[in-house]
Amino acid sequence: MNQLAIDLGAVLAAAAPLIFATMGALLSERSGVINLSLDGTIMLGAMGGFTVALVTNSVPLGFGGAALIGAAIALILCILSLTLGQSQTAVGFVLALLGIELSSFLGAPVVRVPGPSVPFLPIPLLADLPIVGVVFFRHNLLIYLSFLLVPFIWWMLFHTRMGLTVRALGERPAAAFARGVPVTRMRYLMCILGGALVGIAGAAYSLDLRQGWSYRHTFGMGWIALAIVIFGGWRPWRVAFGCYLFAALEIVALRSQRTMAGVPTQVFQVAPFVLMILVLALVNLVSSPQALRRIASLPPTLRGPVAMLVSRLAVAAPAALGQRFERP
Amino acid sequence: MQIQDAGGQLTSRATYQLADLADYLARLVLPFLGALVLTTVVLLTVDVAPLDAYRILLFGAFSTPIRFGDMVMLASPLILCAGGLTLTFAAGLYNLGIEGQVVLGAIAAMIPLRLFPDLPPPLLWMLSFAFGAAGGMLWALLAASLRLGAGVNEIFAGLGLNFLASGIALYLILGPWRREGSASSSGTALLPRELWLPTVGSLRLAPLAPIIALVALVVVWWVLSRMRWGLEVRAVGLNGAAADRLGVPAVKRMAQAMAGCGLLAGLAGTLQVLGVFHQLIPNISSGVGLIGLLVVLLVLARPIWVLPVAVVFATFTVGSVQLPLTLGIDSSIAGVLQGALVLAALVSRGLMQRRRRA
């Protein structure tokens, strides 16, 4: 029982960087901008955040630096795609590769240099609770913030005027524009805020979860984060669930390495992508016109629940995701 | 002669040509300038004389015959990938799954080598290339059917399949195809020497590699710019719905473009096995697919430009290998330079379009 609680706590901790990255990507994608540079941004954020923290000997400054790096990359993406009209896919992809290479080049001097990390901060009293204390309250500030970030993003997106505007930008930018929303400026804002969160995700690796910096330190995490956002259907809670699921898979992989030698851990690395593809395919297939017609011809007792299940499952991407907006 | 321009004003043809030339030059020069500025800034932050670094990046690959051979052996699969990507780019698809197609090609190329090691090498090579091409094509068609059949965006389908492909490669290396004695994630056992593609003297240069790459590139150019098929593919890329109304089978053309790209990526993977690494390693593609994507973002759907750009990119990468020893800096500056070139090209393209609209 105690071991399970410790494992659960480890899952929550391991998911923290992914929570920051996916929530950042979510903000950006909900406003209609796809930031494909995530992998490079996380990598550069990890390297830059670690270097800043090392030089200034201040962990908060490290996170600040990483957030600035993430925001700067997002700004470049916005200038090139929103202002200069280039494909978001192309720009994001180039920025991803560029970020990875820059992190390797600039990070070479700090490879495997010991540096500061986020201090452990058990919450007094609560940490001593049986089980719950171990799972939730024996972490550090960063992980507590990751717990708060998901409800905050959810509240912001679905229960504030601002969130309504953001969702309108992703679904019907022309309608938002007609109601007086400065579409491009708001997209800049959301994409940059999201980018800052992604940068923080990088620092969360180098200053906490995988302390320090080495060549391609956060390899593939950006692509995984992008996959999880899709897996979660652009809904904050589902996306968070995806993050915890992935972190749990990772922990299981670590454990099984000890107990069942021979099962390659790569199987677990691949799992989120296979899940993403399957979910995407399923969503598109069940929401196709043929499938809907078939549902409509079901006996009435079945039709209701099935239709509800399909509408729950089949979450479409924001309609204007990745598309250009021209002022009418 | 007078031509009416978009603004309704009459301009002489000479002015027009001059403007065109300036446009063309700007499109060629601006990316270089931009990339140079960005890379120089990066180099200065690590306190390296930029000129020394550029000298090695530009000429390092030509300093010895061995390095030149390495450059050709890198440029060949790169040409195959970038050439294939011009097909998908023309069809309006971002085939981000090309890395996985290279890996699957390499895996498939290993199958005949393992099954019939006693066949005469030339026959075995042919089999290997055929299997490799089929493997890459299969993986591309999987991405295509996810996109065209189930509506999964080809970018994410491709990305997912990339990771799946490298997962399969690792599984094979650690599992069924592991080395006798000790399983090692570094790769399968080396192929017997007689199965390596023949090389020039003591160099690592196998002439068959550039020959295959160039032939493939010519075929791509021919198909894309001289055949009705290519015209239809480009029509689909410009406006799929419109092309479909006009009787072009859009879905079929997209799938064919993907298949063609996968085929070439599979050949690239086969080259990596037979000509470069002589074994299956986890990182068998060594990123040629990703660099190929950078190349195609520079050249767009114009296969002729693939050759010079791929050679230049390969020159940077091979030259950069000497940087750690001579200047004490990391070799990834080559990747920075390549990425910066594409980024600067995108900026200048955007600025031009903006100016033209203004």
Interface residues (C-beta under 8 A of the other chain):
Chain A: L36 I76 L80 T83 L84 G85 Q86 T89 A90 V91 F93 V94 L95 L97 L98 I100 E101 L102 S104 F105 L106 A108 P109 G220 W223 L226 A227 I230 G262 P264 Q266 V267 Q269 V270 F273 V274 M276 I277 L280 A281 N284 L285 S288
Chain B: V42 T45 V46 Y94 L96 L146 A150 G151 V152 N153 I155 F156 A157 L159 G160 L161 F163 L164 S166 G167 L170 Y171 L174 G175 L290 L293 L294 L297 I329 D330 S332 I333 A334 G335 V336 Q338 G339 A340 V342 L343 L346 V347 R349 G350 L351 Q353 R354
